[in-house]
Amino acid sequence: MSGKTVVRGELSVPGDKSISHRAVMVAALATGVSRVGGFLHAADTLSTVGMMRALGARIEEVSPTELRIEGLGLRGLVEPADVIDAGNSGTTIRIGSGILAAQPFLSVITGDRYLRRRPMGRVIDPLARMGASILGRDGNRLPPLCIRGGPLRGIRYEMPVASAQVKSSLLLAGLYADSPVTVVEPKRSRDHTERMLAAMGAGVARDGNAVTVAPCERLDPLVMTVPGDLSSAAFFLVLAAVTPGSSLTVRGVGVNPFRTGILDVLRGMGADIRQVGERVEGGEPVADLVVQGAELVAARVGPEEVPGLIDEVPILCVAAAFAAGRTEIRGAVELRVKESDRIAAMVDCLSSLGIPCGEYPDGLWVEGPAGVSPAGPCDSRGDHRIAMSLRILGAAAGVRVEVTDVDCIDTSFPGFQPLLEGLTR
């Protein structure tokens, strides 16, 4: 399948979603005033803002992308007067649970109908081992969560599956524990939380795949500019990469080495992607990404690569549909418990469009190059990354792909559709 769209020009993408979430949380725990520029002003990150405001933090929107946050100190949070609404944000509820578990009060946190289906046992279980009291639906597995905070003890926790959200939750809880907390990952995941805490004066140490945080009395204020989100840039990188003749520059993207797995895989498929103007901003590596369209070949993505591209698998499936051969992705069972079951969602949608593909228990395969034959609306399942991936697929193939519930895109990338239309007009 040869793409019919030629993409040329340059663009910027919104601030990194993962970093924006974490910056708001830790700044609210700091002693003093923090300033966060480049903040992703989207539904998910605003859920985190709402949570920290409910806990007493004063957060001022200087502009849609700049926040001034008056931190309350680690022990200055107050009991929320109402149920905390995390909306669609798994990051808000999972990482936030680590903070709430350490507070000397009761809190209840819930979310929308999609979030209330997402399993929370992976964060509840280790927090309970630290001494937290957390109750949820379905045998303490699903939200809403009722958290009775209190004294926590340090633990060494070996994670069965790499998850930056679970790791971050435990590290933030560890700031309050009576002894150090060590989290051992089977494969290293994104390290934004560790970078921020270290920059704010917390005692953070790493030994191989183990990261330890020491109990802390005070965090210094945070001053940083959030880099552009590589997960958001990936949609446009793939669009340009699969359409020969295209040339696109995406400015100011975060290239944290634990987030760039998608770039490595695309390059292995034959994509021409260069990093230029590399620099460090707020402790995070940043670069401009320049991509030229090319003919791609299939890839095999193994379990060791998945943590570095877990959020990009849906758009990688789009690249696979244009690549020659069978692309296989294994060791990605984490995708079953994202905003949707992303394995099932992508296979259902690609199959309905006539693209050969199939599921494994822990992954999927896609055969290309394939024709795209729209046969009715594709169900996004309320998942922003599924919806955006399908939009990119249609644009690259030069056909109209109808997608349900595209409003969910605003949870991570407001302005995505106008940006796409501007590039492909």
C-alpha positions in Angstrom: 0.0 0.0 0.0 1.6 3.3 -1.0 0.4 6.4 0.8 -1.4 9.0 -1.2 -0.7 11.9 1.2 2.5 13.9 1.0 3.3 15.8 4.2 5.6 18.8 4.3 6.4 21.4 6.9 7.0 21.7 10.6 4.9 21.6 13.7 5.1 21.5 17.5 3.1 19.1 19.7 1.7 19.8 23.2 3.7 19.3 26.3 4.6 15.8 27.5 1.6 14.3 29.2 3.5 12.0 31.6 5.8 14.9 32.7 2.8 17.3 33.0 1.0 15.0 35.4 4.0 14.4 37.6 5.1 18.1 37.7 1.7 19.1 39.1 1.7 16.4 41.8 5.3 16.9 43.0 5.0 20.7 42.8 2.0 20.6 45.1 4.1 18.6 47.6 7.0 21.1 47.5 7.7 23.8 50.0 7.4 27.1 48.1 6.3 28.3 44.7 6.9 26.2 41.5 6.5 27.2 37.9 5.7 24.8 35.2 5.8 25.9 31.5 4.9 23.9 28.5 2.1 22.2 30.5 -0.2 20.0 28.5 -3.6 21.7 28.9 -5.8 18.6 28.3 -8.6 16.8 30.0 -6.4 14.1 31.6 -3.8 16.5 33.1 -6.5 18.9 34.2 -7.9 15.9 36.2 -4.6 15.9 38.1 -4.8 19.7 38.6 -8.3 19.1 40.0 -7.1 16.4 42.4 -4.3 18.5 43.8 -6.6 21.5 44.2 -9.0 19.3 46.1 -6.1 18.5 48.4 -5.6 22.2 49.1 -2.9 23.2 46.6 -3.2 26.7 45.0 -2.7 26.3 41.3 -2.9 29.3 39.1 -3.1 29.1 35.3 -0.9 32.0 34.2 -1.7 30.9 30.7 -3.2 27.6 29.3 0.4 26.2 29.2 2.0 27.8 32.3 1.1 27.0 35.9 2.1 28.7 39.1 1.8 26.2 42.0 2.0 27.1 45.7 3.2 23.9 47.3 1.8 22.9 50.7 4.8 20.8 51.7 4.8 17.1 52.1 2.6 17.2 55.2 0.4 20.2 54.3 -2.3 18.5 52.2 -5.9 18.7 53.5 -8.8 16.2 53.5 -10.9 16.7 50.3 -14.4 17.8 50.9 -15.8 15.6 48.1 -15.0 12.6 45.9 -12.0 13.3 43.7 -12.8 12.8 40.0 -9.9 11.5 37.9 -12.0 11.6 34.7 -10.4 9.2 32.2 -6.9 9.5 33.7 -5.3 6.3 34.9 -2.2 8.3 35.7 -4.1 10.6 38.1 -5.7 7.7 40.0 -2.8 5.3 40.1 0.0 7.8 40.9 -2.3 9.8 43.0 -3.1 6.8 45.1 0.5 6.7 46.3 0.1 10.3 47.6 -3.3 9.7 49.2 -2.2 6.5 50.9 0.3 8.5 53.0 -2.1 11.2 54.2 -3.7 11.3 57.7 -7.2 11.5 56.3 -9.9 9.7 54.2 -10.2 10.2 50.5 -12.3 8.7 47.7 -11.3 8.8 44.1 -13.2 7.7 41.0 -13.4 8.4 37.3 -15.5 8.1 34.2 -17.1 4.9 33.0 -14.0 3.9 31.1 -11.7 4.4 34.1 -14.0 2.6 36.4 -13.4 -0.6 34.4 -9.6 -0.3 34.7 -7.8 -2.6 37.2 -6.2 -1.0 40.1 -4.9 -4.1 41.9 -1.4 -3.6 40.6 -1.0 -0.4 42.6 -3.3 -1.3 45.5 -1.4 -4.5 46.4 2.0 -3.0 47.0 0.5 0.1 48.8 -1.3 -2.3 51.1 2.0 -4.0 51.8 3.3 -0.6 52.9 0.4 -0.4 55.4 -2.2 1.5 53.3 -5.9 0.8 53.7 -7.6 0.9 50.3 -11.0 -0.4 49.4 -12.5 -0.7 45.9 -15.1 -2.5 43.9 -14.8 -6.1 42.8 -12.7 -7.3 45.6 -10.5 -4.1 45.8 -9.8 -4.3 42.1 -11.8 -1.5 40.5 -12.6 2.2 41.2 -14.0 4.0 43.0 -11.2 3.7 45.6 -11.7 4.6 49.3 -8.3 5.3 50.8 -7.7 5.7 54.5 -4.3 7.2 54.6 -1.8 6.8 57.4 1.7 5.7 58.4 3.6 3.7 55.8 6.5 1.3 56.1 9.3 0.9 53.6 9.4 -2.2 51.4 11.3 -3.7 48.6 8.9 -4.5 45.8 9.7 -6.6 42.7 7.2 -5.6 40.0 5.8 -8.4 38.0 5.2 -6.1 35.0 7.1 -2.9 34.2 4.8 0.1 34.8 6.0 3.7 35.3 2.6 4.5 36.9 2.9 1.9 39.6 6.6 2.7 40.2 5.8 6.4 40.5 3.0 5.7 42.9 5.3 3.7 45.2 8.1 6.2 45.0 5.8 9.1 46.0 4.4 7.0 48.9 8.0 6.2 49.8 8.6 9.9 50.6 6.4 9.4 53.6 7.5 5.9 54.7 9.4 5.0 57.9 12.3 3.6 55.8 13.4 3.5 52.2 11.2 2.1 49.4 12.9 0.1 46.7 11.1 -0.8 43.4 12.6 -3.4 41.2 11.5 -3.4 37.6 11.7 -6.4 35.2 12.6 -3.8 32.5 13.3 -0.1 33.1 10.4 2.2 32.4 10.2 5.9 31.9 12.1 7.7 34.7 10.4 11.2 34.8 9.4 10.8 38.5 12.9 9.9 39.6 14.4 12.8 37.7 12.0 15.3 39.2 12.4 14.0 42.8 16.2 14.1 42.6 16.1 17.7 41.2 13.9 18.7 44.1 16.3 17.3 46.7 14.8 13.9 47.4 17.2 11.0 48.1 16.9 8.8 44.9 19.4 6.1 44.1 19.4 3.6 41.2 21.1 0.2 41.1 20.5 -1.5 37.8 16.7 -2.1 37.5 16.1 -1.1 41.2 15.3 2.4 42.2 15.2 3.5 45.9 13.7 6.6 47.4 14.5 7.6 51.0 12.0 9.2 53.4 11.9 12.9 52.9 11.1 16.0 55.0 11.0 18.6 52.3 11.0 19.0 48.5 12.4 22.1 46.8 10.1 24.0 44.4 10.2 22.9 40.8 11.0 25.2 37.9 10.8 23.6 34.5 9.5 23.7 30.9 7.8 20.5 29.9 9.1 19.3 26.5 6.9 18.3 23.6 5.3 14.8 24.0 7.0 12.1 21.9 3.8 10.0 22.2 1.9 12.8 20.5 4.7 13.5 18.0 4.6 9.8 17.0 1.3 10.1 15.2 2.8 12.7 12.8 6.2 11.0 12.6 4.4 7.8 11.3 2.2 9.8 8.9 5.3 11.3 7.3 7.4 8.1 7.5 4.9 5.9 5.6 4.3 8.5 2.8 7.2 8.6 0.4 8.1 12.2 -0.6 7.1 13.6 2.8 9.4 15.8 4.9 8.4 16.9 8.4 10.1 18.5 11.3 8.6 18.2 14.8 10.1 20.9 17.1 11.2 20.5 20.8 10.3 16.9 21.5 11.3 15.1 24.7 13.7 12.3 23.8 14.2 10.7 27.2 16.0 7.4 26.4 13.2 5.4 28.2 10.6 6.9 25.8 12.3 6.6 22.4 11.6 3.0 21.7 9.2 4.0 18.9 12.0 5.9 17.1 14.3 2.8 17.3 11.6 0.5 15.9 10.6 2.9 13.1 14.3 3.3 12.1 14.6 -0.5 12.1 11.7 -0.5 9.6 13.6 1.8 7.3 12.2 5.2 8.5 14.5 8.1 8.0 14.2 9.9 11.4 17.0 12.3 12.6 17.4 14.1 16.0 18.8 17.6 15.6 19.5 20.4 18.0 19.8 18.1 21.0 19.7 19.9 24.3 18.6 19.5 27.9 15.6 21.4 29.4 14.4 20.9 32.9 16.6 17.8 33.3 15.0 16.2 30.3 16.7 15.6 26.9 15.0 17.5 24.0 15.5 17.5 20.2 13.9 18.4 17.0 12.8 15.3 15.0 13.2 15.4 11.2 11.5 12.6 9.2 11.6 11.8 5.5 9.0 9.5 3.9 10.3 6.1 2.9 9.3 2.5 2.0 9.1 0.5 5.2 9.6 -3.1 6.1 8.1 -5.2 8.8 9.5 -5.4 12.4 9.6 -7.8 15.3 9.1 -6.1 18.6 10.0 -8.2 21.6 9.1 -7.9 25.3 12.3 -6.1 26.1 11.4 -3.3 23.8 7.8 -2.8 24.9 8.2 -0.6 28.0 9.9 2.0 25.9 7.0 2.3 23.4 4.0 1.0 25.3 1.8 4.0 24.5 2.9 4.1 20.8 1.8 0.5 19.9 -1.5 1.6 18.3 0.3 4.0 15.9 3.0 1.5 15.3 0.3 -0.8 14.1 -0.5 1.8 11.5 3.1 1.9 10.3 3.0 -1.9 10.1 0.0 -1.7 7.8 2.1 0.2 5.3 5.3 -1.9 5.8 6.2 -4.9 3.6 5.9 -8.2 5.6 4.4 -9.3 8.9 5.1 -7.1 12.0 4.8 -8.9 15.3 4.6 -7.3 18.7 4.9 -9.6 21.8 5.2 -9.1 25.5 2.7 -6.3 25.5 0.0 -7.7 27.8 0.0 -4.3 29.6 -2.0 -3.0 26.6 -5.0 -5.1 27.7 -5.5 -2.7 30.7 -4.9 0.7 29.2 -7.8 3.2 28.4 -9.1 0.2 26.5 -7.9 -3.3 25.6 -5.7 -1.8 22.9 -4.8 -5.1 21.4 -8.4 -6.1 20.8 -9.4 -2.6 19.8 -6.7 -2.3 17.1 -7.2 -5.8 15.7 -11.0 -5.2 15.5 -10.5 -1.9 13.7 -7.8 -3.0 11.4 -9.7 -6.1 10.5 -12.8 -4.1 9.7 -10.7 -2.0 7.3 -9.5 -5.1 5.4 -6.0 -5.1 6.9 -4.7 -8.6 7.7 -3.9 -8.8 11.5 -4.5 -11.0 14.5 -4.1 -11.2 18.3 -1.8 -13.1 20.6 -2.5 -13.2 24.3 0.3 -10.7 24.8 0.4 -8.8 21.5 -0.6 -8.8 17.9 0.5 -9.0 14.3 -0.2 -6.9 11.2 0.6 -7.8 7.6 1.4 -5.2 5.1 1.4 -3.5 2.7 -2.4 -3.7 2.8 -5.3 -1.9 1.2 -7.7 0.1 3.4 -11.4 -0.6 2.7 -13.6 1.3 5.0 -16.7 -0.7 5.9 -18.5 1.3 8.6 -17.4 3.2 11.7 -14.4 2.0 13.7 -15.0 1.9 17.5 -12.4 3.9 19.4 -13.7 2.5 22.7 -13.2 6.0 24.1 -9.4 5.6 23.8 -7.6 8.7 22.5 -4.7 6.8 21.1 -6.9 4.4 19.1 -8.9 7.3 17.7 -5.8 9.3 16.7 -4.1 6.2 15.2 -7.2 5.5 13.0 -7.3 9.2 11.9 -3.6 8.9 10.8 -4.3 5.6 9.0 -7.1 7.2 7.0 -5.0 10.3 6.2 -2.0 8.2 5.1 -4.1 5.9 2.9 -6.0 8.8 1.4 -9.4 7.4 2.4 -12.0 8.4 4.8 -12.0 6.2 8.0 -15.0 6.9 10.2 -14.2 6.8 13.9 -16.6 6.8 16.9 -16.1 8.9 20.0 -13.3 11.2 18.7 -14.0 13.6 21.5 -11.7 11.4 23.7 -8.7 12.8 21.7 -8.9 16.0 23.9 -7.8 13.9 26.9 -4.2 14.1 25.6 -4.0 16.2 22.3 -6.4 19.1 22.0 -6.0 20.6 18.5 -5.0 17.2 16.9 -7.6 17.3 14.2 -7.0 20.8 13.0 -3.2 20.1 12.9 -3.8 16.9 10.9 -6.1 18.7 8.5 -3.6 21.5 8.0 -0.9 19.1 7.1 -3.0 17.0 4.7 -5.1 19.7 3.1 
